[in-house]
Amino acid sequence: MSKNIDKAIVQPLPVFMVGSYDENGVVDVMNAAWAGQCGPENVAITFALSRQTLKNIQNNKEFTVAYATKDTLDVADFFGLVSASKDTDKVKRTGVTVKKSENINAPIVEEFPITLECELMDIHEIVPDRCLVVGKVINTVVSDDLVDDEGNVDTESIEFISYDGNNRTYRVLGDVVGKAFNPEVLKKF
């Protein structure tokens, strides 16, 4: 048996922290759970047209995208609750360490272990009051303690969080349960 329900359930959604500078150079970081990868080197993020972060991206044409984790959950949620258009000191209030990206005009919050440096590729209004921003990842900044001598990133030790819109909660992404695109699967069917 199954039931029809009147809502969309899309799981899991990464919790992205989108970093930008406003026209005065003030750091803004926004929690963006309606986002994902849309190509080998591209990210897509949905914004309400009224968001200060969207205005910053339209102005600067560059932004960062960092992954929220279990350790950064409170800061990430704060960035989703407080608007930069109403509180320009919101990033300072959290006490996070911010540095300017070496490759683009956008901030990096050092507490987030992985940050994508992005150039704006395109913006499309997709539904009333919402637009889709597509960025090209030109570089990835990873915490030193997560990269080995060969440049491999230890993503297993990072407790990435995802947004569960059905329950309005965050969840930790967990165990590896199988190998992706495993040719052995072809033998099963």
CORSUL-V24641 format. One record per residue. N is the residue number from 1. RES is the residue in three letters. OMEGA is omega in whole degrees, 0 to 359 (NA if undefined). D_CENTER is the distance of its C-alpha to the mean C-alpha in Angstrom with 2 decimals. Layout:
# CORSUL-V24641
{{N | RES | OMEGA | D_CENTER} {N | RES | OMEGA | D_CENTER}}
This chain:
# CORSUL-V24641
{{1 | MET | 174 | 36.39} {2 | SER | 180 | 33.26} {3 | LYS | 171 | 32.42} {4 | ASN | 176 | 30.78} {5 | ILE | 187 | 28.33} {6 | ASP | 175 | 27.18} {7 | LYS | 178 | 23.38} {8 | ALA | 175 | 20.53} {9 | ILE | 179 | 19.04} {10 | VAL | 184 | 16.11} {11 | GLN | 340 | 14.98} {12 | PRO | 176 | 12.84} {13 | LEU | 177 | 9.52} {14 | PRO | 176 | 6.47} {15 | VAL | 182 | 5.14} {16 | PHE | 173 | 1.69} {17 | MET | 184 | 4.37} {18 | VAL | 182 | 5.83} {19 | GLY | 179 | 9.14} {20 | SER | 173 | 12.40} {21 | TYR | 175 | 16.11} {22 | ASP | 185 | 18.43} {23 | GLU | 178 | 21.89} {24 | ASN | 180 | 23.35} {25 | GLY | 179 | 20.92} {26 | VAL | 181 | 19.47} {27 | VAL | 174 | 16.01} {28 | ASP | 173 | 13.53} {29 | VAL | 183 | 10.18} {30 | MET | 174 | 8.81} {31 | ASN | 181 | 7.16} {32 | ALA | 181 | 5.96} {33 | ALA | 180 | 6.98} {34 | TRP | 188 | 8.77} {35 | ALA | 176 | 6.80} {36 | GLY | 178 | 7.63} {37 | GLN | 181 | 9.70} {38 | CYS | 178 | 12.85} {39 | GLY | 184 | 15.04} {40 | PRO | 181 | 15.75} {41 | GLU | 183 | 14.04} {42 | ASN | 173 | 12.02} {43 | VAL | 177 | 8.75} {44 | ALA | 183 | 9.39} {45 | ILE | 177 | 8.08} {46 | THR | 180 | 10.83} {47 | PHE | 164 | 12.12} {48 | ALA | 183 | 15.41} {49 | LEU | 183 | 17.81} {50 | SER | 186 | 18.68} {51 | ARG | 176 | 15.43} {52 | GLN | 180 | 16.10} {53 | THR | 177 | 12.73} {54 | LEU | 178 | 13.82} {55 | LYS | 179 | 17.18} {56 | ASN | 181 | 15.97} {57 | ILE | 178 | 14.24} {58 | GLN | 181 | 17.45} {59 | ASN | 186 | 19.52} {60 | ASN | 182 | 18.03} {61 | LYS | 178 | 16.73} {62 | GLU | 181 | 14.17} {63 | PHE | 175 | 10.78} {64 | THR | 175 | 8.34} {65 | VAL | 179 | 4.69} {66 | ALA | 179 | 4.98} {67 | TYR | 174 | 5.13} {68 | ALA | 182 | 7.13} {69 | THR | 177 | 10.61} {70 | LYS | 181 | 13.95} {71 | ASP | 182 | 15.20} {72 | THR | 186 | 12.63} {73 | LEU | 183 | 12.70} {74 | ASP | 178 | 15.05} {75 | VAL | 180 | 13.34} {76 | ALA | 180 | 10.00} {77 | ASP | 176 | 12.37} {78 | PHE | 180 | 14.38} {79 | PHE | 176 | 11.71} {80 | GLY | 182 | 11.57} {81 | LEU | 187 | 15.36} {82 | VAL | 181 | 16.50} {83 | SER | 177 | 16.48} {84 | ALA | 178 | 16.89} {85 | SER | 179 | 19.68} {86 | LYS | 182 | 21.58} {87 | ASP | 182 | 20.87} {88 | THR | 178 | 20.37} {89 | ASP | 187 | 20.70} {90 | LYS | 180 | 17.82} {91 | VAL | 178 | 16.07} {92 | LYS | 182 | 19.57} {93 | ARG | 182 | 20.37} {94 | THR | 181 | 17.93} {95 | GLY | 179 | 19.62} {96 | VAL | 178 | 16.66} {97 | THR | 183 | 17.56} {98 | VAL | 172 | 16.24} {99 | LYS | 178 | 17.44} {100 | LYS | 175 | 17.44} {101 | SER | 177 | 16.03} {102 | GLU | 188 | 19.09} {103 | ASN | 181 | 18.23} {104 | ILE | 179 | 16.80} {105 | ASN | 180 | 17.25} {106 | ALA | 183 | 14.05} {107 | PRO | 172 | 13.46} {108 | ILE | 175 | 12.19} {109 | VAL | 188 | 12.14} {110 | GLU | 180 | 14.20} {111 | GLU | 176 | 13.67} {112 | PHE | 190 | 10.25} {113 | PRO | 180 | 11.74} {114 | ILE | 179 | 9.68} {115 | THR | 177 | 8.43} {116 | LEU | 176 | 8.56} {117 | GLU | 190 | 11.08} {118 | CYS | 169 | 11.28} {119 | GLU | 179 | 14.32} {120 | LEU | 176 | 14.57} {121 | MET | 186 | 16.44} {122 | ASP | 173 | 17.04} {123 | ILE | 178 | 16.72} {124 | HIS | 170 | 18.50} {125 | GLU | 187 | 19.59} {126 | ILE | 175 | 19.35} {127 | VAL | 180 | 20.93} {128 | PRO | 176 | 22.58} {129 | ASP | 179 | 20.40} {130 | ARG | 174 | 17.14} {131 | CYS | 179 | 15.90} {132 | LEU | 177 | 13.65} {133 | VAL | 177 | 12.19} {134 | VAL | 179 | 12.31} {135 | GLY | 174 | 11.57} {136 | LYS | 178 | 13.39} {137 | VAL | 180 | 12.09} {138 | ILE | 179 | 15.14} {139 | ASN | 175 | 14.51} {140 | THR | 179 | 12.57} {141 | VAL | 184 | 13.41} {142 | VAL | 177 | 14.09} {143 | SER | 182 | 16.09} {144 | ASP | 185 | 19.77} {145 | ASP | 181 | 20.61} {146 | LEU | 183 | 18.36} {147 | VAL | 178 | 20.01} {148 | ASP | 184 | 23.59} {149 | ASP | 179 | 26.36} {150 | GLU | 180 | 25.69} {151 | GLY | 177 | 22.03} {152 | ASN | 181 | 20.79} {153 | VAL | 179 | 17.63} {154 | ASP | 181 | 18.32} {155 | THR | 181 | 15.34} {156 | GLU | 181 | 17.86} {157 | SER | 179 | 18.20} {158 | ILE | 177 | 14.57} {159 | GLU | 178 | 14.22} {160 | PHE | 174 | 10.71} {161 | ILE | 174 | 10.43} {162 | SER | 180 | 10.05} {163 | TYR | 176 | 11.01} {164 | ASP | 182 | 14.63} {165 | GLY | 178 | 15.48} {166 | ASN | 182 | 19.05} {167 | ASN | 184 | 19.67} {168 | ARG | 179 | 17.12} {169 | THR | 171 | 16.21} {170 | TYR | 178 | 13.67} {171 | ARG | 175 | 14.81} {172 | VAL | 175 | 14.76} {173 | LEU | 192 | 14.59} {174 | GLY | 191 | 18.05} {175 | ASP | 170 | 20.83} {176 | VAL | 182 | 21.31} {177 | VAL | 178 | 23.68} {178 | GLY | 179 | 24.54} {179 | LYS | 180 | 24.21} {180 | ALA | 179 | 22.41} {181 | PHE | 183 | 24.81} {182 | ASN | 180 | 27.67} {183 | PRO | 179 | 30.99} {184 | GLU | 179 | 32.84} {185 | VAL | 181 | 31.52} {186 | LEU | 180 | 33.62} {187 | LYS | 183 | 36.71} {188 | LYS | 185 | 36.03} {189 | PHE | NA | 36.40}}
